[in-house]
Amino acid sequence: MSLPSSPLAALAFLRRPAVVMACGALILTLAMGVRHTGGLFLQPMTLDHGWSRELFSFSIALQNLLWGVFQPFAGAFADRHGAGRTLAGGAVLYVLGLVVMAYADSALGLNLGAGLLIGMGLSGTTFSVVLGVIGRMAAPEKRSLALGIASAGGSFGQFAVLPVGQGLITAVGWQDALLWMALGIAFIIPLSAAVTGTSARGGGVEQSLRQALAEAMRTPSFHFLFWSFFVCGFQTAFVMLHLPAYVVDMGLSANIGMSAVAMIGLFNIFGSFLSGWLGGLYSKKWLLAWIYALRIVAILALMLFPLSPLTLYVFAAVMGLLWLGTVPLTSGLVGCIFGMRYVGMLYGIVFLGHQIGGFLGAWLGGRIFDLSGSYEMAWWLSIALSVMAAALSLPVREAPLARLAAR
């Protein structure tokens, strides 16, 4: 592939689908990779500051919640004003959040940095913004696969950045590790030049944003997707934040816990791609139901078998295959049902459900541990919620609304 020789040629180069997808995947790699290192900082930061696990867990839970709260606004801003501006602005907030977190010496400072600023930054640098551009760019018959490939970028970040984060904590301490990660997030700003565009190419009957929102609110399938994604958020936030500490509590080393979380990211690369590919061939709602059902099996196996590195790694591999596979399927269903014009905003609202679950998963995990000295109740709660999510996935009406089907 030859390099562009003029500004116009450079612009055309940045608009190539392969370049847009590559830059979008790399943005998700950085944003999601750094976000997934939160569990690595739980023990060193709480020990140095004398904080409880619930205090630290609450700041990450707040991050998840605010990420979800601001996601529909970030999606709507990207739909109207362009994804590039949204990504760049989100990256600036993300960098500031990591810096504030590094120097926080109180609950207020931690909640401001790790909670508010990083939460806002994630809303502008992750799925609804990136997948909105890629979904509109891809042909309908290839959309599910394209969303799966881009989602795999977030999975690769979890695999690639976690060892870097652990290595930085070991080498330079947790505070400087956060500053190095802030530098990494800053690279999203130049990458955002390629991932641009608004909803103008989304097609569909002319409709205002308010009309699109009202239509979604009176569609049962939208609510089924919202609450099933709530369960996904609860499970992934709980596992990501508390699995490293759970492993250490059970007598294994911190490196084994980090390796397990990284393995989830490694297998999630294949899981996201596979879900996107299968979503173009088979029913997306049935695939979602199977993902939630198989998570029950994985969690039960972790609880019932003696914990060893082998048991932990098998759990991580299975969970990895099921991890972010929900993203291309859920976003694909939103686009299929409602069209692509306001997909950034509508998926952002569904993602809010994911992040409400993430808030509860992160916070309740710490709360349950502080009250009982064990994570067992949280694991059983995850199983019960998975049953609910599988049941909610099946009534989703996997077809365009009459407004779109009539075209």
C-alpha positions in Angstrom: 0.0 0.0 0.0 1.6 3.2 -1.2 1.8 6.3 1.1 -0.2 9.4 0.1 1.7 12.2 -1.6 -0.6 15.2 -1.0 -3.1 16.4 1.5 -6.1 15.3 -0.7 -4.4 11.9 -1.2 -3.8 11.6 2.5 -7.5 12.4 3.2 -8.6 9.7 0.7 -6.1 7.2 2.3 -7.6 7.9 5.8 -11.1 7.2 4.4 -10.3 3.7 3.1 -12.4 1.1 4.9 -9.4 -0.9 5.8 -7.7 2.1 7.4 -10.8 3.2 9.2 -11.3 -0.3 10.6 -7.6 -0.6 11.6 -7.5 2.8 13.4 -10.9 2.1 15.1 -9.6 -1.3 16.3 -6.4 0.4 17.6 -8.4 3.1 19.4 -10.4 0.3 21.1 -7.2 -1.5 21.9 -5.8 1.5 23.8 -9.0 2.6 25.4 -10.2 -0.8 26.5 -6.7 -2.1 27.3 -6.0 0.6 29.8 -9.4 0.4 31.3 -9.0 -3.3 32.0 -5.9 -2.7 34.1 -8.0 -1.3 37.0 -7.9 -4.6 38.9 -4.1 -4.5 38.9 -4.2 -1.3 40.9 -6.7 -2.4 43.5 -4.2 -4.0 46.0 -1.2 -1.7 45.6 -3.3 1.5 45.9 -5.4 0.3 48.8 -2.4 -0.9 50.7 -0.4 2.3 50.1 -3.3 4.6 51.0 -4.9 2.5 53.7 -8.2 2.4 51.7 -10.8 -0.4 51.9 -11.5 -2.5 48.8 -15.1 -1.1 48.8 -13.7 2.5 48.5 -11.6 1.6 45.5 -14.3 -0.6 44.0 -16.8 2.3 44.3 -14.6 4.6 42.2 -14.3 1.9 39.4 -18.1 1.3 39.7 -18.7 5.0 39.4 -16.5 4.9 36.3 -18.6 2.2 34.8 -21.8 4.0 35.6 -20.7 7.4 34.2 -19.3 5.8 31.1 -22.8 4.5 30.5 -24.5 7.7 31.4 -22.4 9.8 29.1 -22.3 7.1 26.3 -25.7 8.1 24.7 -24.6 11.8 24.6 -21.2 10.9 23.1 -23.0 8.7 20.5 -25.5 11.5 19.7 -22.7 14.0 19.4 -20.8 11.7 17.1 -23.9 11.1 15.0 -24.4 14.8 14.5 -21.0 16.4 14.7 -18.6 13.6 13.8 -16.8 10.8 15.5 -13.3 12.3 15.1 -14.1 15.2 17.4 -15.8 12.9 19.9 -12.8 10.6 20.0 -10.3 13.3 20.4 -12.2 15.0 23.2 -12.8 11.7 25.0 -9.0 11.0 24.8 -8.2 14.3 26.5 -10.6 13.6 29.3 -9.2 10.1 29.7 -5.6 11.4 30.0 -6.7 13.9 32.6 -8.5 11.2 34.5 -5.4 8.9 34.7 -3.2 11.9 35.9 -5.7 12.8 38.6 -6.0 9.2 39.7 -2.2 8.9 39.9 -2.0 11.8 42.4 -5.3 11.2 44.3 -4.8 10.9 48.0 -8.5 10.8 49.1 -11.8 9.2 48.1 -12.8 12.5 46.4 -9.7 12.6 44.2 -10.0 9.0 43.3 -13.7 9.4 42.4 -12.9 12.5 40.3 -10.1 10.9 38.4 -10.9 7.1 38.1 -14.6 7.8 38.3 -15.8 10.9 36.6 -13.0 11.9 34.1 -12.1 8.4 33.0 -15.8 7.5 32.8 -16.4 10.5 30.5 -13.3 9.7 28.5 -14.4 6.1 27.9 -17.8 7.2 26.7 -16.1 9.2 23.9 -13.4 6.6 22.9 -15.1 3.3 22.9 -17.8 1.2 21.3 -20.8 3.4 20.4 -18.6 6.0 18.7 -16.2 3.6 16.9 -18.8 0.9 16.0 -21.2 3.6 14.7 -18.7 4.7 12.1 -17.8 1.1 11.1 -21.4 0.0 11.0 -22.3 2.7 8.6 -19.3 2.1 6.5 -19.8 -1.6 6.1 -22.3 -3.2 3.6 -25.3 -4.7 5.4 -24.3 -8.3 4.6 -20.8 -7.7 6.0 -21.7 -5.4 8.9 -21.8 -8.1 11.7 -18.3 -9.4 10.7 -16.9 -5.8 10.5 -18.3 -5.1 14.0 -16.8 -8.3 15.3 -13.3 -7.4 13.9 -13.4 -4.0 15.4 -14.6 -5.3 18.7 -11.7 -7.7 18.7 -9.5 -4.6 19.0 -10.9 -4.1 22.5 -10.2 -7.7 23.3 -6.6 -7.5 22.1 -6.1 -4.4 24.3 -7.0 -6.5 27.3 -4.5 -9.2 26.3 -1.7 -6.8 25.3 -2.0 -4.0 27.8 -2.5 -6.0 31.0 1.1 -7.5 31.0 2.4 -4.0 30.2 0.5 -2.6 33.1 1.7 -5.2 35.5 5.3 -4.8 34.3 5.1 -1.0 34.8 3.7 -1.4 38.3 6.5 -3.8 39.2 9.2 -1.7 37.5 8.2 1.9 38.4 5.4 1.7 40.9 1.7 2.1 40.4 1.8 6.0 40.3 4.2 6.3 37.4 2.5 3.3 35.7 -0.7 5.4 35.5 1.2 8.3 33.9 2.8 6.0 31.3 -0.7 4.8 30.5 -1.9 8.4 30.1 0.8 8.8 27.5 -0.5 5.8 25.7 -4.1 7.1 25.6 -2.9 10.3 24.1 -2.1 8.4 20.9 -5.9 8.1 20.3 -5.9 11.8 19.3 -4.0 11.4 16.0 -5.8 8.1 15.3 -9.1 9.9 15.5 -8.4 11.6 12.2 -9.3 8.4 10.4 -12.4 7.5 12.3 -14.7 10.3 11.3 -18.2 10.7 9.9 -21.7 11.5 11.0 -25.1 9.8 10.6 -25.7 11.4 7.2 -24.9 8.2 5.4 -27.0 6.1 7.7 -30.0 6.0 5.4 -33.5 5.3 6.4 -36.7 7.4 6.6 -36.1 11.0 7.7 -36.5 11.0 11.4 -35.5 13.4 14.2 -33.4 12.3 17.2 -36.4 12.7 19.5 -38.6 10.6 17.3 -35.9 7.9 17.1 -35.7 7.9 20.9 -39.5 7.7 21.4 -39.7 4.9 18.9 -37.0 2.9 20.7 -38.7 3.4 24.1 -42.0 1.9 22.9 -40.3 -1.1 21.3 -40.1 -4.1 23.7 -37.0 -5.5 22.0 -35.0 -2.4 22.9 -35.8 -3.0 26.6 -34.9 -6.7 26.4 -31.5 -5.8 24.9 -31.0 -3.1 27.6 -31.5 -5.5 30.5 -29.6 -8.4 29.0 -26.7 -6.1 28.4 -27.0 -5.1 32.1 -26.1 -8.6 33.0 -23.1 -8.6 30.7 -21.9 -5.5 32.4 -22.3 -6.9 35.9 -20.4 -10.0 35.1 -17.5 -8.5 33.1 -16.9 -5.7 35.6 -17.0 -8.0 38.6 -14.6 -10.5 37.0 -12.2 -7.9 35.6 -11.9 -5.9 38.8 -12.0 -8.7 41.4 -10.6 -11.8 39.8 -7.0 -10.7 40.4 -7.7 -10.2 44.1 -9.8 -13.4 44.3 -6.9 -15.4 43.0 -4.5 -13.9 45.5 -7.0 -14.5 48.3 -7.2 -18.2 47.3 -3.4 -18.6 47.6 -2.2 -18.1 44.1 0.2 -15.3 43.0 -0.7 -11.9 41.6 1.0 -12.8 38.3 -1.3 -15.8 37.9 -4.3 -13.5 38.4 -2.9 -11.0 35.9 -2.2 -13.9 33.4 -5.8 -15.1 33.8 -7.3 -11.7 33.0 -4.9 -11.3 30.0 -6.0 -14.8 28.8 -9.6 -13.6 28.9 -8.5 -10.8 26.5 -6.6 -13.2 24.3 -9.4 -15.6 23.8 -11.9 -12.7 23.5 -10.1 -11.7 20.3 -11.3 -15.0 18.8 -14.6 -14.8 20.6 -15.4 -11.3 19.3 -14.5 -12.2 15.7 -16.4 -15.5 15.9 -19.5 -13.8 17.3 -19.4 -11.2 14.5 -19.0 -13.9 11.8 -21.7 -16.2 13.3 -24.0 -13.2 13.7 -23.9 -12.7 9.9 -25.0 -16.4 9.4 -27.3 -17.2 12.3 -29.8 -15.6 14.6 -28.1 -13.0 16.8 -30.6 -13.3 19.6 -30.0 -17.1 19.9 -26.3 -16.6 19.9 -26.7 -14.1 22.8 -28.8 -16.6 24.7 -26.1 -19.2 24.2 -23.4 -16.9 25.4 -25.2 -16.1 28.7 -26.0 -19.8 29.2 -22.4 -20.9 28.7 -21.2 -18.3 31.2 -23.2 -20.2 33.8 -21.3 -23.4 33.1 -17.9 -21.5 33.3 -18.7 -19.9 36.6 -20.0 -23.1 38.1 -16.9 -24.9 37.1 -14.7 -22.3 38.7 -16.7 -22.6 42.0 -17.0 -26.4 42.1 -13.5 -27.4 41.2 -10.4 -26.8 43.4 -8.7 -23.5 42.3 -5.4 -24.2 40.6 -3.6 -22.4 37.8 -5.1 -25.0 35.3 -8.7 -24.5 36.6 -8.2 -20.7 36.5 -6.8 -20.7 32.9 -9.5 -23.0 31.6 -12.1 -20.6 33.1 -10.3 -17.6 31.6 -10.2 -19.2 28.2 -13.9 -20.1 28.2 -15.0 -16.7 29.6 -12.7 -15.0 27.0 -14.6 -16.7 24.1 -17.8 -15.4 25.6 -16.6 -12.0 26.9 -17.2 -9.2 24.3 -18.9 -11.5 21.9 -22.1 -9.8 23.1 -21.0 -6.4 21.6 -21.2 -7.1 17.9 -24.4 -9.1 18.4 -26.1 -6.4 20.5 -25.0 -3.5 18.4 -25.9 -5.5 15.3 -29.4 -6.1 16.6 -29.8 -2.4 17.4 -28.8 -1.5 13.8 -31.0 -4.2 12.3 -34.1 -3.2 14.2 -33.8 0.6 14.1 -31.5 1.3 11.2 -28.2 3.0 11.2 -29.1 6.7 11.3 -29.0 7.1 15.1 -27.2 3.8 15.9 -24.6 5.7 18.0 -27.2 7.2 20.3 -29.4 4.1 20.5 -26.6 1.7 21.1 -25.2 4.2 23.7 -28.5 3.9 25.6 -28.4 0.1 25.5 -24.8 0.3 26.6 -25.9 2.4 29.6 -27.7 -0.8 30.8 -24.3 -2.6 30.5 -22.7 0.1 32.6 -25.4 0.2 35.3 -24.6 -3.5 35.6 -20.9 -2.8 35.6 -21.4 -0.3 38.4 -23.2 -2.9 40.5 -20.7 -5.7 39.6 -17.7 -3.7 40.5 -19.1 -2.1 43.7 -21.1 -5.1 45.0 -18.1 -7.3 44.6 -16.1 -5.2 47.0 -19.1 -4.7 49.3 -19.8 -8.4 49.5 -16.2 -9.2 50.2 -15.9 -6.6 53.0 -19.1 -7.9 54.6 -18.4 -11.6 54.3 -14.7 -12.0 53.6 -15.5 -14.0 50.5 -16.7 -13.5 46.9 -18.9 -16.6 46.9 -22.2 -14.7 47.0 -21.1 -12.5 44.1 -20.4 -15.5 42.0 -23.8 -17.0 42.7 -25.4 -13.7 41.9 -23.6 -13.7 38.5 -25.1 -17.1 37.8 -28.6 -16.0 38.6 -28.3 -13.0 36.4 -27.0 -15.1 33.5 -30.2 -17.1 33.6 -32.2 -13.9 33.4 -30.1 -12.6 30.5 -30.5 -15.8 28.4 -34.3 -15.6 29.0 -34.5 -11.9 28.0 -32.5 -12.5 24.7 -35.1 -14.9 23.2 -38.1 -12.5 22.9 -36.1 -10.0 20.9 -37.8 -9.4 17.5 -34.8 -9.8 15.1 -36.2 -7.8 12.2 -36.4 -4.2 11.0 -39.3 -2.1 12.3 -42.2 -1.6 9.9 -40.9 1.9 9.2 -37.7 0.4 7.6 -39.2 -2.9 6.3 -41.7 -0.9 4.2 -38.9 0.7 2.2 
